[in-house]
Amino acid sequence: MSKNSVWQFATSPSIKFGRGARCALSEQLSRHAVSRVCIVTDATIAGLPLVSELINDIRKAVKHVTVFADCFPEPTVAIAEQACEAAIQAGVDGIVGIGGGSNLDVAKIAATVVQHGGKPRDYFGFDRIPGRVRPMFALPTTAGTGSEVSHSAVLMDTEQAIKVSTLSPWLRPTCAIVDPALTDSCPAKVTAHSGIDALVHAIEAYTNRDFSEMKDVDPQARAYEGSYVFTRLLAAEAIRLIGRSLIPACEPAPVPAARDEMALGAMLAGMAFSNSGVGIVHALEYPLGASTHVGHGEGNGMLLPHVMRYNLPVRIAEYADIARWLGADVVGCSHRAAAEAAIDVVQALIERIGIRTQLRQLGLQRETIPQLAAKAFEIKRLMDVNPQQVELSHLEKILQEAF
């Protein structure tokens, strides 16, 4: 068997899932001999009753606790530097991230810099972290990014006006503690934006370029493996769960079961995409988000139908699957019609949960589209895994259609 025919899968080495899972944190800190911990979160999350109670439990379990509660959505490099400095000054030997993906990503960077020194910028790109980082425990309060099981951390580089990623096998949290109860207080708008982000992860993971077609990408330089049987299984179940639970989870009084399924779907999508990769939805959103400050989830949701339409010619069977899993009535339809129905049902879902549908609604100017497309095209790791070969002009056309 050739080396190019061997795929690999990785996720967080330990996962605790279910209502009440947050209570396992103190035991996990003890298991990993953490005595001085930095909690990375934001002021809103820190003030929630369940989180306040959790922080008090941590204070009883370890010798010294530092709380860095200055995070915010779409975190900048500067805020990550502040979190790193707070953790270094406190001499911590463990990091706990509590919140949405933004908080968890900052926690990952702090765990890296505390262990290896330097600045966050030193680790931008793929596989630049030299070894194990400080023990890091991730407790998501949204069902979206999958950061609790992924090998990436995304920050906003305001100097370059683009989002930048740090990707490394060492960035997967030591333990992912996914307690859906922590998402119960998540507002409907945040639930919608994070939930559509999870659906994008699952759809891109399911439809990305196949692992067997990645032979032209050096295995040592691959941030992602491409799609293969195990990631497709995870992504398929994530699409099913999110498809039936996202709308109920966004209701004014969502039932716990919908929150539970969204938390599970987002985590499974995170496992899938962090191995098979995300494609040009994310590539386009990175400069779009930096330029317009649209939230990551909403930006992804706005772009998803247009990218699906671009990739449709080479993913008809896969889109037909997605249509069925999202509840479209495609009995008796041709594969092509079923595939097109997948785009229609995604568009309807986006509109139902209040995602904006035109880039002009963000204040984007049409003349900036070539610049955004050029920045997206430079993200080669995402061009490599997109199922349809991508040219710069294609990215410009997608943005024009979404405008």
C-alpha positions in Angstrom: 0.0 0.0 0.0 1.4 3.4 -1.0 1.9 6.1 1.5 -0.5 8.3 -0.4 -3.4 5.8 0.2 -3.2 6.1 4.0 -5.5 8.6 5.6 -5.4 9.6 9.2 -7.9 11.0 11.6 -7.4 13.0 14.8 -9.6 14.7 17.4 -9.3 15.9 21.0 -7.9 12.9 23.0 -10.7 13.1 25.6 -14.4 14.2 25.1 -17.0 14.5 27.8 -20.5 15.1 26.3 -23.9 15.5 27.8 -25.9 17.6 30.2 -23.9 17.9 33.4 -20.6 17.2 31.6 -19.2 20.5 32.9 -18.9 18.9 36.3 -16.1 16.8 35.0 -13.8 19.8 34.7 -12.4 19.8 38.2 -11.5 16.1 37.9 -9.8 16.7 34.6 -7.7 19.5 36.0 -6.6 17.2 38.8 -5.9 14.4 36.4 -3.6 16.6 34.5 -1.9 18.0 37.6 -3.1 21.6 36.9 -2.6 23.8 39.9 -2.5 27.3 38.4 -5.1 27.9 35.7 -6.1 30.8 33.5 -9.8 30.9 32.4 -10.2 32.5 29.0 -13.7 33.9 28.5 -15.7 37.1 28.1 -17.6 39.2 30.5 -21.0 38.1 29.3 -20.2 34.4 29.6 -18.4 34.8 32.9 -21.6 36.4 34.4 -23.9 33.5 33.5 -25.1 31.6 36.6 -23.9 28.2 35.3 -20.5 29.6 34.4 -20.1 31.6 37.6 -20.8 28.4 39.5 -18.3 26.5 37.4 -15.6 29.2 38.0 -16.3 28.8 41.8 -15.8 25.1 41.5 -12.5 25.6 39.7 -11.4 27.9 42.5 -12.0 25.1 45.0 -10.2 22.5 42.9 -6.9 24.3 42.1 -4.4 26.5 44.0 -4.6 29.6 41.8 -7.1 30.9 39.3 -6.7 33.8 36.9 -9.8 34.9 34.9 -9.2 36.7 31.6 -12.6 37.9 30.6 -11.8 40.4 27.9 -12.5 38.3 24.8 -15.0 39.3 22.2 -16.4 37.9 18.9 -13.9 37.8 16.0 -10.9 38.3 18.3 -8.0 40.3 17.2 -4.3 39.4 17.4 -4.0 42.1 20.1 -6.6 40.5 22.4 -4.8 37.2 22.0 -1.6 38.9 23.0 -3.2 40.3 26.1 -4.6 36.9 27.1 -1.1 35.3 26.6 0.4 38.0 28.8 -2.1 37.5 31.6 -1.5 33.8 31.6 2.3 34.2 31.5 2.2 36.7 34.4 0.2 34.3 36.5 2.6 31.4 35.8 -0.2 29.1 34.9 0.2 25.4 34.0 -3.2 25.0 32.4 -5.8 26.9 30.3 -9.6 26.7 30.4 -11.5 28.2 27.5 -15.2 28.9 28.1 -17.4 30.4 25.5 -17.9 30.5 21.8 -15.3 29.6 19.3 -13.6 33.0 19.6 -12.9 32.4 23.3 -11.7 28.8 22.7 -9.4 30.0 19.9 -7.8 32.6 22.1 -7.4 30.0 24.8 -5.5 27.7 22.3 -3.2 30.5 21.4 -2.5 31.3 25.1 -1.8 27.6 25.8 0.7 27.7 22.9 2.6 30.9 23.9 2.7 30.0 27.6 4.4 26.8 26.7 6.7 27.9 23.8 7.1 31.6 24.2 7.1 34.2 21.5 4.0 35.9 20.1 0.9 34.6 18.5 2.1 35.7 15.0 5.0 33.3 15.4 2.6 30.4 14.9 0.4 31.6 12.1 0.1 29.0 9.3 0.3 25.2 9.4 2.4 23.1 11.7 4.6 25.8 13.2 4.0 24.8 16.8 7.0 22.7 17.8 5.4 20.4 20.4 2.8 19.9 23.1 1.2 23.0 24.5 0.0 23.6 28.0 -3.0 21.4 29.0 -6.1 23.2 27.5 -9.7 22.4 28.4 -12.5 23.6 26.1 -16.1 24.2 27.2 -18.2 25.6 24.3 -21.3 27.8 25.1 -22.4 27.9 21.5 -23.1 25.1 19.0 -21.1 26.2 16.0 -17.4 26.3 15.5 -16.3 22.9 16.7 -13.2 24.5 18.1 -13.4 22.1 21.1 -12.2 19.3 18.8 -10.4 21.1 16.0 -6.7 21.8 15.4 -7.1 25.4 14.4 -7.4 28.9 16.0 -8.5 31.9 14.0 -7.7 35.5 14.8 -8.4 38.8 13.1 -5.3 40.5 11.7 -6.3 44.1 11.6 -3.0 45.1 10.0 -3.6 42.9 7.0 -7.4 43.1 7.0 -7.8 39.4 6.9 -8.5 36.5 9.3 -5.4 34.3 10.0 -5.3 30.8 11.1 -2.9 28.8 13.3 -3.2 25.1 12.5 -1.4 22.3 14.3 -2.0 18.8 15.7 -1.0 20.2 19.1 -3.9 22.7 19.1 -6.6 20.0 19.8 -7.8 20.6 23.3 -6.6 18.2 26.0 -10.3 17.6 26.9 -13.4 18.8 25.1 -16.2 19.2 27.7 -19.4 19.7 25.7 -22.4 20.4 28.0 -25.5 21.4 26.0 -26.8 23.2 29.2 -24.1 25.8 28.6 -25.8 26.7 25.3 -29.3 27.1 26.8 -28.9 30.8 27.4 -27.4 31.5 24.0 -29.6 34.1 22.2 -31.5 33.1 19.1 -29.4 35.3 16.8 -26.1 33.8 18.1 -27.7 30.3 17.9 -28.6 31.0 14.3 -25.2 32.3 13.3 -23.2 29.6 15.1 -25.6 26.9 13.9 -25.3 27.8 10.2 -21.5 27.8 10.7 -21.7 24.2 11.9 -23.8 23.3 8.8 -21.2 24.9 6.5 -18.5 22.8 8.3 -20.5 19.7 7.7 -21.4 20.4 4.1 -17.9 21.3 3.1 -16.4 18.3 5.0 -18.9 16.0 3.2 -18.3 17.4 -0.3 -14.6 18.4 -0.3 -12.1 16.9 -2.6 -11.7 13.2 -2.0 -8.6 12.0 -0.1 -7.6 9.8 -3.1 -7.4 12.9 -5.2 -5.0 14.7 -2.9 -1.8 13.1 -4.3 -0.6 16.4 -5.8 -0.4 18.0 -2.3 2.6 17.0 -0.2 1.4 14.9 2.7 3.9 16.8 5.0 2.4 20.2 4.0 -1.3 19.2 4.2 -3.4 21.1 6.7 -6.3 18.8 5.7 -6.6 15.3 4.4 -9.5 15.8 2.0 -12.8 13.9 2.4 -12.8 10.2 3.2 -15.2 7.6 4.6 -14.9 8.4 8.3 -15.2 12.2 7.9 -18.2 11.7 5.5 -19.9 9.6 8.2 -19.4 12.3 10.8 -20.5 15.1 8.4 -23.6 13.2 7.3 -24.8 12.7 10.8 -24.0 16.4 11.6 -26.1 17.5 8.6 -29.0 15.4 9.8 -28.9 16.6 13.3 -28.5 20.3 12.4 -31.1 20.1 9.7 -33.8 19.0 12.1 -32.7 21.0 15.1 -31.5 24.4 14.0 -34.9 26.0 13.5 -36.3 24.6 16.8 -33.1 25.8 18.6 -33.7 29.3 17.4 -37.2 29.5 18.7 -37.8 32.0 21.6 -38.3 29.0 24.0 -36.3 26.2 22.5 -36.7 22.7 23.8 -33.5 21.2 25.4 -33.5 18.3 22.9 -32.9 20.8 20.0 -30.0 22.3 21.9 -28.6 18.9 22.7 -28.7 17.8 19.0 -27.1 21.1 17.9 -24.3 20.7 20.4 -23.7 17.1 19.1 -24.0 18.1 15.5 -21.6 21.0 15.8 -19.0 18.8 17.6 -19.3 16.0 14.9 -19.0 18.7 12.2 -15.9 19.9 14.0 -14.4 16.4 14.0 -15.2 16.1 10.3 -13.9 19.4 8.9 -10.8 19.6 11.1 -9.6 16.4 9.2 -11.1 16.7 5.7 -11.0 20.5 5.6 -13.2 23.4 4.8 -13.3 24.9 1.3 -13.9 28.2 -0.5 -16.9 29.3 1.7 -14.4 29.8 4.5 -11.7 31.1 2.1 -14.1 33.9 0.9 -15.4 34.6 4.4 -12.0 35.4 5.9 -11.4 38.6 4.0 -15.1 39.4 3.8 -15.4 39.2 7.6 -12.3 41.3 8.1 -13.5 43.9 5.7 -17.2 44.2 6.8 -17.0 42.8 10.4 -19.8 40.5 9.7 -19.9 37.6 12.1 -18.1 34.5 10.9 -21.2 32.3 11.0 -23.4 34.7 9.2 -20.8 35.5 6.6 -20.4 31.7 5.9 -24.2 31.3 5.7 -24.5 34.1 3.1 -21.9 32.5 0.9 -22.9 28.9 1.2 -25.6 28.7 -1.4 -23.5 30.5 -4.0 -20.5 28.2 -3.4 -22.8 25.1 -3.5 -24.0 26.3 -6.9 -20.4 26.7 -8.1 -19.5 23.2 -6.9 -22.7 21.5 -8.0 -21.4 20.1 -11.4 -18.9 17.9 -9.6 -21.0 17.0 -6.5 -24.4 16.1 -7.8 -24.7 12.8 -5.9 -23.5 14.3 -2.6 -25.9 17.3 -2.9 -28.7 14.9 -3.5 -27.8 13.2 -0.2 -27.8 16.5 1.5 -31.2 17.4 0.1 -32.7 14.3 1.6 -31.0 14.8 5.0 -32.3 18.3 5.2 -35.8 17.2 4.6 -36.4 18.1 0.9 -39.0 16.1 -0.9 -36.9 14.6 -3.7 -38.8 11.4 -4.2 -38.9 10.6 -8.0 -36.5 13.5 -8.8 -33.5 13.1 -11.0 -30.1 13.3 -9.2 -29.6 16.7 -10.8 -33.0 18.0 -9.6 -32.3 16.6 -6.1 -28.9 18.2 -6.0 -30.4 21.6 -6.9 -33.1 21.1 -4.2 -30.2 20.9 -1.7 -29.3 24.5 -2.6 -32.9 25.6 -2.4 -33.5 24.1 1.1 -30.2 25.6 2.4 -31.3 29.0 1.0 -34.7 28.6 2.7 -33.1 27.6 6.0 -30.8 30.6 6.0 -33.7 33.0 5.4 -35.9 31.3 8.0 -33.3 31.8 10.8 -32.7 35.5 9.8 -29.4 35.3 8.0 -28.9 38.2 5.6 -28.8 37.1 2.0 -26.9 39.8 0.0 -23.4 41.1 0.6 -24.5 44.6 -0.1 -26.5 44.4 3.1 -23.1 44.4 4.9 -22.1 47.7 3.4 -19.7 46.0 1.0 -18.8 48.0 -2.1 -18.8 46.2 -5.4 -15.4 47.6 -6.4 -13.8 45.8 -3.5 -14.7 42.4 -4.7 -11.5 41.8 -6.8 -9.4 42.6 -3.7 -11.4 40.2 -1.5 -11.2 37.4 -4.1 -7.5 37.9 -4.4 -7.0 37.5 -0.7 -9.1 34.4 -0.6 -7.3 32.9 -3.5 -4.0 33.1 -1.5 -5.3 30.6 1.1 -4.0 27.6 -0.8 -4.9 25.0 1.8 -8.5 25.8 1.2 -8.1 25.9 -2.6 -6.5 22.5 -2.4 -9.5 20.7 -0.9 -12.4 22.4 -2.8 -14.0 19.8 -5.0 -14.1 22.1 -8.1 -10.8 23.5 -9.3 -10.7 27.2 -8.5 -9.4 30.1 -10.4 -9.3 33.7 -9.2 -12.0 34.7 -11.7 -14.3 32.1 -10.2 -14.0 33.6 -6.7 -14.8 37.0 -8.1 -17.9 35.6 -9.9 -19.2 33.9 -6.7 -18.9 37.2 -4.8 -20.6 39.1 -7.6 -23.5 36.6 -7.5 -23.7 37.0 -3.7 -23.6 40.8 -3.9 
